[in-house]
Amino acid sequence: MAQIRCVVERITYQNPENGYSVFRVKVKGYDDLVTLVGNLLDVPAGSVLLCQGEWRVDRKYGQQFQCTTWEEVMPATAYGIEKYLGSGLVKGIGPKFARLIVDRFGTDTIDVIETDIERLNEVHGIGAKRIAKIRKSWERQKDIKNVMLFLQGHGVSTAFAAKIYREYGKESIDKVQENPYRFADDIWGIGFKTADGIASRMGYGKDDPRRCRSGILYTLGQIADEGHCFATEEQLLGKAMDLLEVGGEAVCGVLGEMVEAGDVIKDGEDMYLPPFHHAECGAARRILALRSGSGSLFSEPEPDLSHGGGIVYDETQLEAVRLALKSKVMVLTGGPGTGKTTTTKAIIGALRSSGMKVLLAAPTGRASKRMSEATGMEARTIHRMLEYNPKEQSSSACRSSDIHDRSAGR
């Protein structure tokens, strides 16, 4: 790990969200300016930084210093202080007032602002309103430095430290000390494992209820990422105990509290994250409402479903086709090789043989491609079929009587 002390001469790029920055800095012993990159939150030109990191050579931009941790140090010379204050760092002090202040207080300027800011009244043109503005801005910069130093001291990367400060501001330190696991809930990009690392360095025990709660939510999230809307209680407890490396008593107790608080929804023996439970129940209600409506695609007699295209259907498949023809909505499900594609073709064949127009749609482009390959018909995404434009919040096809009155989409 290398260390450099530098002065920020120019800001090439700075992302206000995560603090990622590209600076041109002056480093003692280097004739030319050095490129400094890293997550340096709210660092203005003129700042004096003590950075730790490593030198690297970027194929496009050449030699750079990749900063991993940093702290700001106050400039020691009158020139450095003037440049620092005139950089725009402190609201209420521009280049003009920076020069006047340093002319009055010299190298004691920083101490005056820190300990006796009212003395700025001694500078011509600075009144009570400007002093109040300077005090507020100066305190904010101190908060940022204190938060960054505290978080870096607990192993938090500068990128995450920037996100934490953006979320909590000057309360960041209190929030970390109160419950570092809240980061996993509140801040995108900080998951359970990152929060757990911070908490471990702060001395949190493995069976701490806050850790168990976060671990349970993380486990349900991982299960959801595998494509499942819920986990059985037994499955959830087993995976959470493996993750947390604690006994069942601690996890069971916290899970019960989470169910009572509504952080996890228990439906029979199934455990849901609330958004997935609401989505499943909402979808079920909509399907039941569609299903309960009266009407059928066909009046008696129904099309001949005994066979088609040389394929002989079993009774289960025939029943599925009949149900599809009689219902406004039908869900066809089953594992691989159970005949879903064959049944789908039979439904399409029955509709087309009766002179109906059939449109095939799927949620994603990949799914629509597979549907086309399986049926030999064109399939489109739902958005494309409805000509839906999210920016316009409307679609011409949704208003088309052609779809409502003369076609059946499956």
Secondary structure, DSSP 8 states (H G I E B T S, - for coil): -EEEEEEEEEEEEE-TTT-EEEEEEEETT-SS-EEEEEE-TT--TT-EEEEEEEEEEETTTEEEEEEEEEEEE---SHHHHHHHHTTTSSTT--HHHHHHHHHHHGGGHHHHHHH-GGGGGGSTT--HHHHHHHHHHHHHHHHHHHHHHHHHHTT--HHHHHHHHHHHGGGHHHHHHH-TTHHHHHSTT--HHHHHHHHHHTT--TT-HHHHHHHHHHHHHHHHHTT-SEEEHHHHHHHHHHHHT--HHHHHHHHHHHHHHTSSEEETTEEE-HHHHHHHHHHHHHHHHHHTS---S--SS----SEETTEE--HHHHHHHHHHHH-S-------TTSSHHHHHHHHHHHHHHTT-EEEEEESSHHHHHHHHHHHSS-EEEHHHHHTEETTTTEETGGG-HHHHHHEEE-
